[in-house]
Amino acid sequence: MKCQHCGASVVEGAAFCHVCGGQLSGAAAAPPVAAAAAVEEMAPRERFTSAANRESNGNDAEQVLWQGQFSKFAMAGAWISAGVFTIALLVVAAVFQFTANAWMLTIAAIGLVWIALLLRLLYQQLSIRYMLTNQRLVHERGLLWRSIDRIEVIDVDDVTFIQGPIERMMGIGTVKVVSSDQSTPEFNLIGIEDVRNVATMIDNARRQERRKRGLHIESV
């Protein structure tokens, strides 16, 4: 029996030529050892790739990291100012011996101040909502007419927080977010409890999303 490729004499029934390695016609097709090894090597690699894809898809799922609203302690400065105003007005009324009508006006003024503060607090707590996920920062505001701002965390350029003296004692503050989003280049999250940690969470989400997107681009 001769090889139809190189003409060398080969053993009858052989599948491949021992000289050129070509497959002989009429012989039972059998995969070369190298090809079989490649198949065996490829199988675990494909399983690994599939597992990596499943893991990547799991990480891409949107997860809520934090939710918040306007804190009742955020108006501590206003409450203190209202208290000082109340005491001062009562002292003035007592010193100058206000008449009954003047006392009624004084009490009415004090009541209006406190009612206005309570209504303002109620409105802020009902109309302001915040949510941070691993992909977006959502800012909802409004009571009857709702306005919702959504910013991709990868577009966030800078995160800072602002606190006054009283706010520092209570851990309250305002988170300032600057982004490359054209519709919302900058906005403030007001009345945030534990403001330092919230600002850190937003910054960490931004860094992680940018790192993940960078790895995806490099893998392509």
N, C-alpha and C positions, 0 to 999 in steps of 0.2 A: 504494500500500500504506500502510495506516495502523497506527499503534501502538495495540494494544488497551489500553494502560495510560493514555496521555494523549491519544490521538486525533490526534497530530501525523502529518503526511505524512512517510514515510521512503522511502528507496531500495529498490526491489524486490530481495529476496534478502538484505537486511541482517540481521545477527544481533541487533543491539542498536539501540534508539532513540537518535538523536543528541540528543534533548531531555531525556528522563527517565532514559535509560540502562538501561531495562528490557529483558529478553530478549524477542524477538519470537517468537510461536508459529509453528511451521512452519519455522523457520530451524534450520540445523545447530548443535547445542550446541557452544559453544567456550568454554573457560575464559577469564575476563577476564584482562587483562594483570596487574592487581593480584594476582589469585589465583595466577597462574602464578609471579609474583615471590615470593609468600609461600611457595609450595611449594618453590621453589629455595632460599629463605632458610632454610626449616625443615629441609631435608635435612642440611646440614652441622651444624646445631644438634643434631639427633637423633644424628648420628654422634659428636659431641663428648660428648653425654650418655652414650651407651653406653660410650665409651672411659673416661669418668670413673667410671662404675659398675664397669667391669672393674678399673680401678685401685684403687677403694675396696675391692672384694672381695678383691683381692690383698693389700692392706694389712691386712685383717681376719684373714688367715690366721695361725694361731698359730705363732710361731717361737720356738725355744729360744735364749735369750740367754746363759744360764750354767748350768752344772751343777757341783756340788761335794759334798764329804763332809768328815767330821771329819779335820783335818790331823794328821799324826804329830808335827808341831812344836808342836801346841797343848798338849802335856803337858811342855813343856820345863821349866817350874817344878817339876813333880813329879819329873822325872828329876834335876834339880839337888838337890832336897831328899833324894832317895834316895841320891845320891852322898855328900852331906854326912853323912847318917845312917850310911852304910856305913863311911866313914873314921873317924867319931867312935867307932863301936862297936869297930872294930879297934884303935884307939888305946887305948880303955879296957881291952880284953882284954889288950893287950900290957903296959900299965902295971901292972895288977893281977895279971898272970901267971895268967891263967885256967888251970884244969885242962883235961885233954883233953875231959872231958864238957862243960865250960863252953864250950870252943872249938867243939864240935860244935853246941851250942845257938845260939851266936853266928852261925856260918855258916848254920845253918838259918833263923834269923830274917832274915838279910840276903837269903838266897835267896827266902824267901817274899815279902819286900817287892818284889823285882825281878820275880818271877813275877806278882804281883798287878798291878803296873803294866803289864806286857806284855799280860796278859789284858784289862785295862781298855781299853788302846789298841786291841787287836784287836776287842773288842766294839763300841767306838765307831765304828771305821771300817767294820765290817760292817753296823751297825744304823742308821746315820744317812746320809741322802741329801737333797740339796737340788736344786731345779730352778727356774729363773726363765725365764718366757716373756714375750712382750709383753702377755699377758693375765692370767697367773696366777703365783702364787708357791706352790710345792709343797714341803712338808716331810714326809719319810718317816722313820719311826723304828720300831725294833723288829727283833728277829731272828727269833724263832719266831712271835710275834704282831705283825703289821704294823699301824701306825697312820699314816694319811695325812691331813695337813691341807692344804686348798687355799684360798687367799685370792685373790680377784680384785684385781689391782694397783690398780684404780680405787678399791677400798675402803681401801687403805693410807693412813693419815693422817700417820704420822711414821716416819722411819727414822733410827736412830742406831747408833753402834758403840762398844763398850767394850774397852779394852785395859789390861793391867797393864804394869809396867815391862819385864819380860822379853818379853811379847807385842809390845810396841812395837818392840823391837829386831829381831824376826823377822817383823813385819808380820802377826801373827796376832791374832784378836780375836773378839768376839761381836757379831753384828748384832741389834739389838733392833727389832722391827717392831710398831707399834701400828696397829690397823685398826678400822673400824666393823663388821667381821664379828661377828655375835652369837656364833657358835660358837667363834671364835678371836680374841678382841679383842687379845691380845698373846702373842707367843712370841719365843723367842731362837734364833738360828742360831749354834750354838757351834762353836768350832774352825775358823774360816774363814780361809783364806789370802788375802792381799791384801785385807784386810777393808775398807779405805777404798774401793777401786774397786768392790767388790761392793755396798756400801751405796749408792754413787753410781749404779750400774746399776739397783738397785731403785727409787731415787727418780726417776731419769730415765724408767723404764718407767711409773711412776705418773703423772708429769706428762704424758707423751705420750698415755697412754690417756685421761686426763681432758680434755686438749685436743682429742683426736679426738672423744670423746663430745660435748663442747661444740659442736664444729663441726657434728656430725650433728643435734643438737637445733636449732641456729640455722637449718640448711638446711630443717628441717621447718616 
